[in-house]
Amino acid sequence: MNVYDVINNKILSLLENGTVPWKKPWNGQSSYPKNLVSKKEYKGVNVFLLACQEYCSPYWLTYKQCQEKGGYVKQGEKSTPVIFWKWLDKTDSDDVNGKIPLLRYYSVFNVEQTEGVTAPVTEEVHNDFDPIKEAEEIIANMPFRPEIKYGGFRAYYSPSLDYIQMPQQFCFNSIEEYYSTSFHECCHATGHANRLARKSILEPSYFGSHEYSKEELVAEMGAAFLCGHSGIVNTTIENSAAYIKGWLKALKNDKTLLVHAAAQAQKAADYILNSKAETDQSFQ
């Protein structure tokens, strides 16, 4: 059984048995997203929806809560939806409780999207960083690798400018999660026109769309494959599975999408590993 089969089986097993809520593995978003006013942590898929955003602060609030605290939302800022179940009375229900569930959502803004609102400051920490040779070699040997820049609290790949942005290495909660995040962004970069020319990178898409969601699955599964090749998968697989599960929930648990994403992810991983022979014959 090759490394791709091993990782695929492990991810599927974790998805079936439930996984820990995903969170960004670097300082600045290390705590769960929570409401600034109530101080309550968000639950379920909301953890995923909010933690996926670009902000360092874990604190969120509604437009009304922002006004009540004497602040305002910055012009042009977009809200993020948070879902919840509301129980409605139904007198003719056969349910003994006489209640029916109704899925609702409301919109929240991160405190960084506001002015005039103060929130607890997230303390920055500097963790020790001891490079892992096998993982370093995978990144260093990626063909036509884009420039990797360091700084800030965001990790992303810019398709238009073809570069990867990463937080500083010492910001990560573990060395393994640094490499997992680096692999994720490198997998995104394989979709560039000068590499594998993947549709979900070449064509513009908005957050949460089908193509965007599929691309995130490709990148995270590709990262899991590369973690397997570098021998660090055991410390990163649960976080990867939780991230994947979050996107699958957003896509109404479309498990067929996972199969197609895995094929694209193997191509991305093979490209980064410079395994041309495997890339040419796999999933044609």
N, C-alpha and C positions, 0 to 999 in steps of 0.2 A: 504493500500500500504506500503510495507516494505522499509527500507532505501536503499536497492539495486535498487529497481524500481525508487525511487525518484531521486537518483543520476544519474542513467542511462538516465532517461528522461531529466534531466537538462543538461547533457553533450550533448545529441543528439540535444537538442534545441539550445545550444550554437554553436554547429558545423554547424547547418543549418543557423543560423543568422550571422555567422562570429564571430571571437574572437580576443582579443588583442594579439599582437605578444608575444610569450613566452620568458621569460628571466630567468636566474638563480636568485633565490630569496635571495642570500647572497652577501655580499660586496666582490668586486673583479671582478664581472661580472655584476654589477648592471646597467651599461649603455649598449646601443645596440652595437653590433659589428660594427666596422667602418674601412675603409681603412686608413692606417697610412699616406699615401701620399696625397690623395684627401680630407681626413677628412669626406668623405661622409658615412652616415650610410647605411648598407645593408638593403634590403627590402624583404618583402614576406617570402618565405620558407627559404631564405638564413639566416635570423635571427635565425631560428630554427637550421639549419645545423651547423652554427658556434657557437651558444651559447651552443650547446650540448657538445662541446669539453671540454677538461679538463683544459683549460688555464684560468688564472686570468685576463690577459690583454685583453681588448676588441679590440685591434688593430691588423689588418691583412694587409698583402702585398704580391704581387706576387714575384716569384723568381727574375725576372728582376728588380723590384722595390728595392728589397733587395740589389742587386748588385750595382744599381745606388746610393744607400745611403752609399756605401762603406762597406757593411757587407756581410755575407754569411749564408746560411742555414746549421745548424748543421748536421753532418753526421748521416744518418739513420732516419732523420725526414721525416714524410709523410705529404703530402699536403692534404687540404680539398677542395672539389669541390664547386664552386659558380656558380649558373646558371643565365643566362640572355637571353633576347629575342633580336635577331638582325633582323632588318627589311631589306629585300632584294628587289631590284627593279624587277618588272616583267612586261614587256611591254604588254604582252597579257592578263594580269589580268583583270577581270571584275570589280575589286575593283576600285572605283573612285580615290583612292590614288596610285594605281598601285604598292602596296607593299604587300609582304607576310612575315609572321613571321617565324623565324627559331630559335629553341631553341638551345642554345650553353652553354658551361661551360668553366670556366678556373680555375686554381688551385691557392690557396693562402696558406700562412703560417702565423701562429700567431707569433708575435714579440718574444715570448718566445722560439720559435724554431730557432731563429737566434742568431748570434754573430756579434758585431760591429754595431748594430742598436739600437738607443735610442728611447724611446717613453715616453709620459707623464705618470707619476707615478699615479697609482690609490690609492687615499688616503684611508687608513683603518679607519673604524669607529667602535666604540663600542656602540652597541644599548642595551638598557635596556632589561632584560629578566625576565619575571615573569611566572613561569611554570603554565601550564594548567592541573589541577588535572586529568580530564577524559582522556586526551591524554597521560599523564605520566603513568597512570595505564594500558592503552592498551599496551604500549611498555614494561613496567615492567613485565606484566603477560604473555607475549608471550612464549609459550612452547618451550623449548630448544633454547632460544634466543641466537644468536651469540654475541660475544664480540663487543661492540661499542667503537671505538677509535675516539678521537677528535683532530683536528689540520689541518692546510693547507686550501686550497680553493677548495677541491674536495669532492664530495659526491659519494660514490660507495660501492658496495658489492663485496667482493672477494670470488668467489665460491670455489677456490682451497684451500684457507686458512680459509674460513668460518668466516669472520669478516666484520663489517660495518665500513667504514671511513666517518666521518662527519666533516664539518667545525665547529669551535667553535660556541656555541649558540649565542654569542653576535654579530656575523658577519651577522646574518640574518636580512633582512629588516623588518620582522614581526615575532612575536612568532608563529603565525599560519602557516607560510610558513616553519618554522623550523620543526614543527611536520609533515606537509605534506611531506617534504623531508625525514624525518626519517621513516615515514610510507612507502614511496616509496622503500627505501632500505630494510626495513623489509620484504616487499612483495617479493622482489628479493630473499631474504634469505629463504623464504618458499620453493623455488624450489630445495634446497639442497637434496642430496640423503637420509639424515636422517630425512627429513621432508616430503614434498609432492612429491619429486623426479620428478620435472617438466623437460621435455625434453629440453626446451629452456635454462635451467641453466646447466643441466648435460652434454650436448653436446657443444663442442667449436663452436663459431660462430663469425663472424667478423662484425664490425660496419656497419650498414645499410643493413645487410642481412635480409632475411625474418624472420628467427628465432629470431635474435636480436631485430628486430622491434616489433615482436609479444610480446616478453618478456617485452619490454618497455611499451607497451600498457597494459599488465597485471599489471605491477607494478604501473603505474600511475592510472589506474582505481581502483585497490585495495586500493591505498592511498586515492583516493576520497571517497571510501566506508568508510574507517576508519575515515576520517575527518567528515563524516556524523554521525558516531556513537559517536564521541567526541564533536559534536556540533559546529565545526569550518568550515564547508563546505562552508558557504556563503562567506567567505573571501578568499577561496582558489580555488573555482570551476572554475573560468575563466582561471586562470593560468594552471590548469590541462587540461581543454578543449583545450587550445591553444597548449599545449604540445602534446596531443593526435592528434590534427589536423595536426601538423607538421609531425608526423609519418605516418598518413594516406596519406598525400600528397606524402611522399617519397615512399609509396606503391601504388601510383596511385589511391588513394581514394577507396581502397578495403573495403567497409563497412561491408562485410561478416566477415572480420577479426576481426572487433570490437565486433561482437556478440560472437565469439569464445573466444576472449580475456576476455570479461566480465564474461564468465563462469569460466575461470581460475582465474580471479581476485576475484570472490566471494569465491572460495575455499581458496585462499590465505588469504583473510580477515577473513574468518571463522576460519582458523587455528590460526591466530594471536590472535583472540578473544577467542580462545579455545572453539569454538562452535562446538564440535565434532558431535553432532547429526545432525546439519544443514549441516556440511561438508559432512557427509556420505550420505545424501539423496539428495543433490543438484547436478544437472547437471551430473548425472551418465551416 
